[in-house]
């Protein structure tokens, strides 16, 4: 880790974990790993940001309104809360995505903080040049955030031990990782 690094935790919310409406297999297993990364970034006084799906009750993202997914991460519900064991510090910046009725919000870079500032602008304002990304799910929000981060000009490190995928089709997560690496993401895991 260096001075211009930041940690970006993607969508570690109840609905994507065990018992949630869109549970990712072994999604809970990213929590202790991410907590260790959070501690390292906090100890180094480096920025920590967390994205969240923050959908309205009615959105074209949901199957009942023509989308692909079951209802999940509706604003203000228990399912939209961060996993109770995720130890985000009080100073972590929260970025919400998918807030519009016609937004999927797969990428954290489509999200905004409570003041409406986009993730890319938040990171640049903090002087960040490289982001370390982990969370849920590998083949959707992690992939889109990593790819958009690279397009926005950030160096991106994929925390392979802190991600899990949906795998609607077998092998989706492996293909997503390969796509991220081809696009320029670096792979890393705890040592």
C-alpha positions, 0 to 999 in steps of 0.5 A: 500500500502506498500514499495514493491508494484507497480501498473500495468495498463493493456491496457487502449487504445483507441481501447478497449474503446468507439468507438474503433475497439474492444471496451469493454462494459463500458471500459471507466469507468475504467479510473477515477478509475484507475486515483485515484489509479495512484494518490495514487501510485504516492503520495506514490512514488511507481512504476506505469507501464502500458501495451499496446497491440502493434501489427504489421499491420499483425499478426495471432492475427487478424481475417483477418490473421486467428485469433479471433479479429478484427484489433486493437492497431496497432503500431503507430495508434490512436487506440493503444494510451492510453485513452486520460483521463488516467493520467499516470505520465511521469515516468510511465514505458510502457510495450508493448506486442503482437509485433510479427507477431505470438504473441497474447500478452495477458499477460503483462508478455510477454511484454517488455519496450523500452529497451527490458526488460521483465515486470518480470525483470523490477518489480524485478529490482524495488524491487517489491513483490506485484502488484495491477492490473486493466484495460482491459479486465478482461477475457483476458489481465487482467486475463493472467497478473494476472495468470502470475504474480502469476506464477512469484512469485509476490503477486497480488491484483486484483482491481475489481472496475478498470476492465471490460471484453469482455464477448465473452461468457456470464459470461466469466468475472466472471469465469476469476475473480474466476480463478484468485482468485483460483490461489491466487489473492487477491480482492480489491476495493476502500474504 
